[in-house]
Amino acid sequence: AKMNLPGAKIGWEARRANMQDVCINCHDKQWVDGFYTQYDALIQLYNTKFAAPGKELYTLAKPLLKQVQFGNELDWTWYELWHHEGRRARHGVSMMAPDYTHWHGTYEVARRFYSEYVPQLEALIQKNLANSNADKVKAAQALKAKLEEVLATDDHKWYTGKMDAEEAARRKKAT
């Protein structure tokens, strides 16, 4: 779009249909439909479990951070979650590369989210709840509330030890 190329005016629906026309030259419709079902499901999982809540949390954390871009550890962690590991997962699924989709993508996204991002947010909250600046306290309270809300969802309950007993039993039986 910035270069005013004609392709910029083609919407995602037309691009998808065009790609499916390419796929159908070598694969049958059932295979193509199955691929897009898996593709859409992984993108939806990544977006709803990590990208959307992660972005909301990062936005709420910004008033508590140094305003220099990449001047905070949290800036780098979010970049890695969204761009680095997240991009590998999204691109991996689009290219039918399970190692990149999962081991170099969603696994690393989850590991970084739970072992770095959440603890960094928690530390930022604790540091600012007792701040002498009322705006920082208010921002820390808003971030704390959002983090608690995110971690209380079904996607993240296991992390807080609040998973439904039936779900925990189902998962244990499956392993």
Kinemage of the C-alpha trace (Angstrom):
@kinemage 1
@onewidth
@group {chain A} dominant
@subgroup {mainchain}
@vectorlist {calphas} color= white
{ca ala a 1} P 0.000 0.000 0.000
{ca lys a 2} L 2.841 2.413 0.833
{ca met a 3} L 4.297 1.804 -2.619
{ca asn a 4} L 0.878 2.142 -4.280
{ca leu a 5} L 1.103 -1.316 -5.859
{ca pro a 6} L -2.093 -2.703 -7.398
{ca gly a 7} L -1.998 -5.791 -5.154
{ca ala a 8} L -2.597 -3.591 -2.104
{ca lys a 9} L -6.236 -3.297 -3.117
{ca ile a 10} L -6.807 -7.067 -3.005
{ca gly a 11} L -8.494 -8.134 0.232
{ca trp a 12} L -7.517 -11.162 2.311
{ca glu a 13} L -10.577 -13.135 1.161
{ca ala a 14} L -9.536 -12.830 -2.502
{ca arg a 15} L -5.910 -13.640 -1.607
{ca arg a 16} L -7.038 -16.770 0.236
{ca ala a 17} L -9.249 -17.872 -2.661
{ca asn a 18} L -6.366 -17.308 -5.073
{ca met a 19} L -4.055 -19.424 -2.913
{ca gln a 20} L -6.644 -22.168 -2.628
{ca asp a 21} L -6.832 -22.184 -6.450
{ca val a 22} L -3.079 -22.832 -6.484
{ca cys a 23} L -3.375 -25.629 -3.881
{ca ile a 24} L -6.177 -27.377 -5.727
{ca asn a 25} L -3.876 -27.946 -8.716
{ca cys a 26} L -2.005 -30.625 -6.736
{ca his a 27} L -4.353 -31.502 -3.860
{ca asp a 28} L -8.014 -32.432 -3.663
{ca lys a 29} L -10.589 -30.123 -2.088
{ca gln a 30} L -10.801 -32.171 1.134
{ca trp a 31} L -7.038 -31.818 1.667
{ca val a 32} L -7.099 -28.067 0.968
{ca asp a 33} L -10.085 -27.559 3.289
{ca gly a 34} L -8.346 -29.610 5.996
{ca phe a 35} L -5.187 -27.532 5.703
{ca tyr a 36} L -7.097 -24.271 6.078
{ca thr a 37} L -9.051 -25.652 9.041
{ca gln a 38} L -5.781 -26.460 10.834
{ca tyr a 39} L -4.218 -23.163 9.762
{ca asp a 40} L -7.152 -21.077 11.004
{ca ala a 41} L -7.321 -23.005 14.291
{ca leu a 42} L -3.645 -22.393 15.107
{ca ile a 43} L -3.877 -18.707 14.231
{ca gln a 44} L -7.019 -18.397 16.376
{ca leu a 45} L -5.339 -20.216 19.286
{ca tyr a 46} L -2.265 -17.982 19.123
{ca asn a 47} L -4.343 -14.816 18.834
{ca thr a 48} L -6.816 -15.555 21.613
{ca lys a 49} L -4.447 -17.214 24.076
{ca phe a 50} L -1.349 -15.052 23.700
{ca ala a 51} L -1.476 -12.179 21.185
{ca ala a 52} L -4.657 -10.319 22.154
{ca pro a 53} L -4.296 -10.600 25.945
{ca gly a 54} L -0.545 -10.052 25.719
{ca lys a 55} L -1.028 -6.845 23.755
{ca glu a 56} L -3.646 -5.582 26.223
{ca leu a 57} L -1.288 -6.294 29.112
{ca tyr a 58} L 1.608 -4.585 27.351
{ca thr a 59} L -0.524 -1.510 26.641
{ca leu a 60} L -1.527 -1.323 30.312
{ca ala a 61} L 2.117 -1.745 31.370
{ca lys a 62} L 3.415 1.104 29.177
{ca pro a 63} L 2.694 3.925 31.687
{ca leu a 64} L 4.872 2.056 34.200
{ca leu a 65} L 7.839 1.673 31.845
{ca lys a 66} L 10.679 3.906 30.696
{ca gln a 67} L 9.379 5.625 27.582
{ca val a 68} L 12.443 4.795 25.476
{ca gln a 69} L 11.521 2.098 22.951
{ca phe a 70} L 13.244 -1.156 23.934
{ca gly a 71} L 14.525 0.514 27.087
{ca asn a 72} L 12.780 -2.100 29.233
{ca glu a 73} L 13.164 -5.843 29.548
{ca leu a 74} L 9.400 -6.140 29.029
{ca asp a 75} L 9.687 -4.453 25.609
{ca trp a 76} L 12.072 -7.155 24.464
{ca thr a 77} L 9.975 -9.961 25.925
{ca trp a 78} L 6.829 -8.736 24.187
{ca tyr a 79} L 8.733 -8.329 20.909
{ca glu a 80} L 9.979 -11.908 21.164
{ca leu a 81} L 6.473 -13.200 21.967
{ca trp a 82} L 4.792 -11.353 19.127
{ca his a 83} L 7.403 -11.111 16.410
{ca his a 84} L 10.003 -13.777 16.946
{ca glu a 85} L 8.356 -16.904 18.344
{ca gly a 86} L 4.848 -15.838 17.352
{ca arg a 87} L 5.896 -15.176 13.771
{ca arg a 88} L 7.592 -18.579 13.590
{ca ala a 89} L 4.398 -20.282 14.788
{ca arg a 90} L 2.190 -18.357 12.361
{ca his a 91} L 4.542 -18.780 9.413
{ca gly a 92} L 5.274 -22.393 10.324
{ca val a 93} L 1.623 -23.374 10.177
{ca ser a 94} L 1.182 -21.575 6.868
{ca met a 95} L 4.067 -23.586 5.410
{ca met a 96} L 3.059 -26.937 6.973
{ca ala a 97} L 6.201 -27.019 9.095
{ca pro a 98} L 5.208 -28.658 12.388
{ca asp a 99} L 8.630 -28.177 13.990
{ca tyr a 100} L 8.445 -24.439 13.388
{ca thr a 101} L 4.758 -24.244 14.246
{ca his a 102} L 5.129 -26.001 17.568
{ca trp a 103} L 8.684 -26.505 18.883
{ca his a 104} L 10.118 -23.241 17.537
{ca gly a 105} L 6.797 -21.390 17.699
{ca thr a 106} L 3.956 -22.120 20.109
{ca tyr a 107} L 6.161 -23.944 22.635
{ca glu a 108} L 8.570 -21.006 22.821
{ca val a 109} L 5.678 -18.514 22.936
{ca ala a 110} L 4.158 -20.358 25.910
{ca arg a 111} L 7.508 -20.795 27.671
{ca arg a 112} L 8.335 -17.105 27.337
{ca phe a 113} L 4.781 -16.001 28.252
{ca tyr a 114} L 4.671 -17.975 31.501
{ca ser a 115} L 8.336 -17.921 32.553
{ca glu a 116} L 9.226 -14.348 31.573
{ca tyr a 117} L 6.302 -12.138 30.541
{ca val a 118} L 3.932 -12.895 33.423
{ca pro a 119} L 6.676 -12.666 36.101
{ca gln a 120} L 7.921 -9.373 34.602
{ca leu a 121} L 4.376 -7.974 34.681
{ca glu a 122} L 3.933 -9.163 38.278
{ca ala a 123} L 7.204 -7.477 39.313
{ca leu a 124} L 6.176 -4.263 37.557
{ca ile a 125} L 2.836 -4.322 39.374
{ca gln a 126} L 4.438 -4.914 42.793
{ca lys a 127} L 7.007 -2.187 42.213
{ca asn a 128} L 4.319 0.379 41.402
{ca leu a 129} L 1.470 -0.465 43.793
{ca ala a 130} L 3.266 1.455 46.536
{ca asn a 131} L 4.508 4.251 44.262
{ca ser a 132} L 4.165 7.826 45.536
{ca asn a 133} L 2.769 8.788 42.118
{ca ala a 134} L -1.005 8.175 42.187
{ca asp a 135} L -1.118 7.730 38.392
{ca lys a 136} L 1.450 4.924 38.617
{ca val a 137} L -0.543 3.238 41.391
{ca lys a 138} L -3.693 3.471 39.297
{ca ala a 139} L -1.866 2.055 36.263
{ca ala a 140} L -0.452 -0.801 38.382
{ca gln a 141} L -3.931 -1.600 39.708
{ca ala a 142} L -5.359 -1.671 36.176
{ca leu a 143} L -2.534 -3.927 34.998
{ca lys a 144} L -3.009 -6.225 38.013
{ca ala a 145} L -6.737 -6.527 37.351
{ca lys a 146} L -6.165 -7.352 33.681
{ca leu a 147} L -3.454 -9.897 34.465
{ca glu a 148} L -5.749 -11.608 36.984
{ca glu a 149} L -8.555 -11.590 34.396
{ca val a 150} L -6.317 -13.119 31.711
{ca leu a 151} L -4.913 -15.806 34.007
{ca ala a 152} L -8.439 -16.724 35.170
{ca thr a 153} L -9.503 -17.696 31.633
{ca asp a 154} L -9.748 -21.354 30.645
{ca asp a 155} L -6.597 -20.951 28.506
{ca his a 156} L -4.457 -20.067 31.503
{ca lys a 157} L -6.144 -21.613 34.577
{ca trp a 158} L -3.663 -24.478 34.651
{ca tyr a 159} L -0.877 -21.958 35.333
{ca thr a 160} L -2.562 -20.665 38.476
{ca gly a 161} L -3.548 -24.131 39.700
{ca lys a 162} L -7.243 -23.381 39.197
{ca met a 163} L -7.997 -25.770 36.371
{ca asp a 164} L -11.348 -27.519 36.566
{ca ala a 165} L -10.914 -30.934 38.250
{ca glu a 166} L -12.613 -32.741 35.366
{ca glu a 167} L -10.325 -31.072 32.841
{ca ala a 168} L -7.254 -31.914 34.926
{ca ala a 169} L -8.369 -35.551 35.113
{ca arg a 170} L -9.038 -35.652 31.360
{ca arg a 171} L -5.548 -34.300 30.641
{ca lys a 172} L -3.911 -36.722 33.063
{ca lys a 173} L -5.709 -39.655 31.453
{ca ala a 174} L -4.601 -38.501 27.991
{ca thr a 175} L -0.899 -38.562 28.902
